[in-house]
């Protein structure tokens, strides 16, 4: 796992290194430049004519240093300075002076970006917070129209470091060399589409000095450490009993997908409580599962279960509402709330976790629950404008987790997992997972892991990562256009046993 920092957090780390540890800022700048130079020389050994576009801030200082080092390595690196000399930081002004002392060429303001083998973007860096306009926008558009590959220093100019927003326009890089830690905006969309391959350069900066825990990335290599152990002496009861309450009339598919995913994730026993009309379909499609009709006393199955998942295909009718109320009133164990369970809670705010006068969740007022909303469901829960949730998913998930006391899994191209103390961003998955039933599979996975004894936050992290990796395995086998939710469930063994 690795940290993903905001611009402010990165500035704090920089400041601590400079002011507490005494490392001069220009030393860090030189380290950054060396890292970028090394990437260029390794990846583009035949790039002899290079253009470095520099701004007035410290990102521009990195650029001047990169140009000098490339010239010293036998390349021709020209600098196009876009900005004001009077607004140069002290470090950038010093690097510009060193560059010219080494006979470096600073081009006239109206110079063309064409005719170069490689372009280095050192225009803005992570401090940009307003829309790119004027001469800056013209340069960015010119870079994007050029045929040359592009290396961005720290972050492509025009991409917001905290949220991945494109601030008017942005450089489309082939490679981004980012310093010390990946920036959150490099991993969130649409910024992730602009950065190309992200290379994190170690320049000797630590997270000492940070007051809050940064967002942590979830990646393929993290999976094995998150999964519950298996024992050779186990029996079916060892790996938990999951009650899946899903599927109103003619909605058997959601229940089947959740149950199928739960078994594929290693659950010992799964009982699917669904509408009576779904019995034949469920018992045919998933014979391993126990079937319980909605009409039965749900408390019997709550007494049986180690964990409960409710919501996929549940519907929002009166019968569905009463089932949800019974579960919320009578179940105090691990719980996954998804889909229509969340929509019902949004429509009946009295079902949401209680809060004290400060707005904080009252300890013990809710079961140890995981919620798995997509942005539309999240907007109904808060309630909020869906556009705001889409533009700032990390803040939305983190804030709701803090206020509700629920582990919040905000689904999307980059799913966010938050519990009010820790926040994770899943970097696995693909566009082929945007298909009906994919969320039902995730519900079954998380429910299965809860039944096997993982704590809610651990089950959410492992479940989201498993879901994304299985989606990637399905895409590799079938392509993103052709894969279905069932394919995600069926590829779970590939990633769990690979």
Steps between C-alpha positions, in 0.01 A plus 500: 500500500621852425389847595322739265555859612310823446687814399483635854632177648789497252584860586503404869743215427721736298493759776589245768799379298621855444422672830522215750768278348694782336515369143520805268210532258732520202653166599157339476456673164826355372399151618170535315677613185741207514207259528327651196824503302558132573150406382547696176840350424370149567166525318602725209869434429460630143332828599776747415298821476285571805276791594443579869207732570549683830275717713587743780443263792720227639375259233669731252816485710494122466469553125801732474707246695381214277595698186849568635557137597381380159738740327782369715401147393552586135144592405382836377237627744345842440278681749179681411423720800132586535442739785640804672864533603391723788281220639765231493559327832851542638585139412369532145689824444817328623449197275435732202826682576692172522342386173609815313847485662531157339419661163144371499259651248181676612278539195302815408144511636339438162705191417332193353489170687532295182818335376604334828548132577361539852319765704535539877208666680622710795238771474287489815547207736270413791420853615255585220150580626340715230403455137777515240446787252688725256856425396518204740198335337644567154824326596317199644290462186813527287671228703199272462496556124868418461621156395771485768463285813452699821648458848323690777689599814297417813158538331378592151442876491130576529407195711384569856733325745226428754206387288622426147284774348613657174523872563395624158759299306788271590813347353460140385819331616644166399690474828467697822795499739355601835713578803509303826134389496229462237251785512134422548404684180719267294282206599154659482318550173518687272856585611606135481435510124748788456801373693598189300733272692569634849852458637555594864852634557656465845667834575544449873175644636298326772147549634633629832303807599165393361219539751247281320530161336528531122280306262652156436496321165369144469687303234540139384796430725297581812248216463667207675555698819129588515338159451392287798711185563384151404552187711543140386289384798207730414138406429222696333413671827854629537463747215182662611129514418376790289135601472433681171166682496445591138270470203142620490262332254671433166832637627671169570814595308630745761455243778666229294803716416550602864476140619727373223765759586474417870575133435780583256658715773513205738187522714401171663122532479272749326127537555313712246181652631302606193148532362312171467473545122880480476531159668530284188750731329722529808498131586582416139769764447661468844427157646771543764298770676224459754176665390267685740183675381422853615186372668699306758593651834821689421613479864559127457763574236644794688564262790673262255722753322848630574451794260218654298493664157182679398394707203578354154178493296305549824251748356351794688152369572341458842614137540859604428479785748371274774778248438760775527344633821504153655867458417598842632304446822601141571849456356809639673765298317703573186280644227525609135243750374475546125274617219131514599584471871680833463221650293246400765716651772530822303122511457450428871764708684387359833677178398836673465752481788417728791717805563561721800455879501840553340406280205738220601377142497406371844720201594301178498208656312555276196629153421859468372380577148648551155305700243579475128329790318566612146508882458125522436417308817754705692335820380167378635650402836677827573294659318719687255560596141634195316743722307670596826540136599644411160749789515614432859433132579770475767359791699143371460582149626722621781250757625208259496699231680595750771142619545325163484748261659451268200780357290428674171588341166428764237507312170638646179789486255713547811308353794559672836490314832479708819416438865553848643862431594657332197432558131597271212480540123473188285720511191379171349203440270398614153217643293365153421372484859245771421236234439181392671558280804860602565398666827308189606821299460685748722230469767539123501878525524498740796223304674701181459810656653296633793357153558855362500588730789659808346418831664285736290782727379725204422219320316423814301863549398555136407161477330547805280851388404381144420212637293730724297762232444236246394365761261848544355536123462163481323600787269827328415313183406194645329560866426330794669219512244383143553540428870202470735455515875494119513842500334634715786375245753635208298848654478530542877686165529757624249608787722453330838702194403737655244 
